């Protein structure tokens, strides 16, 4: 196939490199930064720059942009896509994107499926992109019911290393991602801003590294993701604050029994998670 990728940052660049390494597809790439396109061509990550006149020749187009920019771009070029073209975005929120792009797809005759690759590292941009990024990862897809593009989407992502394809509604995606991803980034950022952080050398090990890793983030992207999913994220954040207050209250009052119960419950939940993960392998 001919596959177009709009946006060659960490995710888009890694998709291009993975497609070139693990498949025989022709890959076109487009980025707002001309030098990124030049580097992608030089690296062999793309076969040619994806100009709008090439959109119609692509069977699949992957959109690796921030949510609003993804919407704006597809609105702008909707008439340029051939009927039946499969378009998949890679945004970290799904309701704001799918609500707009499903009707747009019906209007112009292309197929749109929401997507979110559950893979990433603390660095961002094309220079951080690697073809192995998706090895063993999950790909979340939020298709309309009966979407004709779903089998092709599943085959494509499995071919570049994804181990699991998870299909759900945009609402389910946003509710879960608020907990598994967005809350973790909020907590990491808040945690690392302690005055003690700059004095940690010699006093820290794996726990500190785990807690602070995702505080190194792309601020503009995460601001957009947090605000676009604020209802679900605030629900998780309020729940966490309530649980932290329980810990604070128990410690403040030397209530060892309550503190034990809180810690014990956390350990039990963690063990249940591990058991479930092992059962699903």
C-alpha positions, -999 to 999 in steps of 0.1 A, spaced: 0 0 0 8 37 -1 6 51 34 8 87 43 18 100 77 10 136 87 32 147 116 67 132 120 73 137 157 80 108 182 49 88 172 46 97 135 84 94 130 84 60 148 54 48 127 73 58 95 105 40 106 85 9 117 66 7 85 99 9 65 116 -17 87 89 -42 91 67 -39 59 70 -33 22 46 -4 21 55 29 4 56 56 31 50 93 25 56 117 53 46 153 61 57 177 88 54 214 94 91 216 99 108 212 65 141 201 81 123 171 97 111 160 63 146 163 49 160 142 78 133 116 74 141 113 37 178 111 44 172 84 71 150 63 47 121 67 71 99 80 42 100 74 5 88 109 -4 74 140 12 36 138 15 22 168 -4 -16 174 -5 -17 162 -42 -5 128 -30 -33 123 -5 -56 108 -31 -31 81 -39 -28 68 -3 -49 39 9 -41 47 45 -33 80 62 -20 82 98 -24 115 115 1 121 144 -8 156 155 -22 173 185 -60 169 187 -71 203 175 -45 204 148 -55 169 136 -91 181 134 -82 213 116 -59 195 91 -85 169 82 -112 195 78 -89 215 55 -81 186 32 -112 164 35 -121 168 -2 -86 157 -12 -89 121 1 -100 93 -22 -133 76 -14 -126 47 10 -93 60 23 -87 48 58 -76 76 81 -65 70 117 -54 96 142 -30 90 170 -43 116 195 -44 110 233 -81 119 236 -108 104 215 -142 120 222 -133 155 209 -117 140 178 -142 113 169 -172 136 175 -160 159 147 -143 135 123 -169 107 121 -194 131 105 -167 146 83 -157 112 70 -194 103 61 -197 136 43 -166 131 22 -166 93 17 -135 83 36 -133 60 67 -121 74 100 -111 54 130 -98 69 162 -65 55 174 -41 58 203 -7 39 203 1 31 240 38 36 236 61 65 244 93 76 260 102 107 280 118 123 249 98 137 220 103 149 184 115 132 153 150 127 167 136 105 195 117 83 170 127 46 167 112 17 147 110 -5 178 88 19 198 57 -2 193 71 -37 200 48 -55 224 26 -24 229 -12 -20 228 -30 -1 201 -63 14 210 -89 18 182 -122 36 186 -141 27 154 -177 33 146 -198 2 149 -193 -20 118 -165 2 104 -152 -14 72 -117 -2 79 -112 -21 112 -97 -54 97 -71 -34 77 -62 -12 107 -57 -42 129 -35 -60 104 -14 -28 98 -6 -22 134 1 -58 142 25 -59 113 47 -32 129 50 -48 163 19 -41 183 10 -71 204 -26 -62 213 -54 -43 196 -80 -29 220 -113 -17 205 -135 5 226 -158 36 224 -142 71 226 -159 75 260 -143 43 274 -110 54 260 -110 88 276 -123 75 309 -95 49 312 -67 71 298 -75 97 324 -63 72 350 -36 52 332 -18 81 316 -30 116 323 -32 112 361 3 97 361 17 128 344 0 152 368 13 132 398 48 130 384 50 167 377 36 176 411 59 152 429 91 163 413 84 200 422 92 193 459 121 214 473 137 181 482 140 170 446 172 188 439 188 172 469 179 136 460 213 124 449 225 96 471 191 92 487 171 78 457 167 46 438 142 31 415 111 46 432 123 81 426 131 74 389 98 57 384 79 86 399 97 113 381 103 99 346 71 112 329 75 147 344 98 153 314 70 160 289 59 180 260 40 208 278 18 221 249 6 186 240 -3 177 276 -20 210 283 -43 202 254 -49 166 265 -57 176 301 -81 203 292 -98 183 264 -105 155 289 -110 175 320 -142 158 333 -126 123 334 -92 136 346 -107 157 374 -127 127 386 -95 107 389 -76 136 404 -103 143 430 -103 106 439 -65 105 444 -66 137 465 -92 121 487 -71 89 492 -40 110 499 -60 129 525 -68 96 542 -31 88 544 -23 122 557 -50 120 584 -38 86 595 -1 97 597 -10 130 614 -30 112 642 -6 83 646 -34 60 636 -13 29 628 -43 7 623 -58 29 596 -24 34 580 -19 -4 579 -53 -9 563 -46 17 536 -13 2 528 -26 -33 529 -55 -24 505 -30 -9 480 -8 -40 481 -39 -63 476 -50 -42 445 -15 -43 431 -14 -81 435 -47 -85 418 -35 -64 389 -4 -86 384 -25 -118 386 -49 -105 360 -20 -95 337 -4 -130 340 -38 -147 333 -42 -126 301 -7 -135 287 
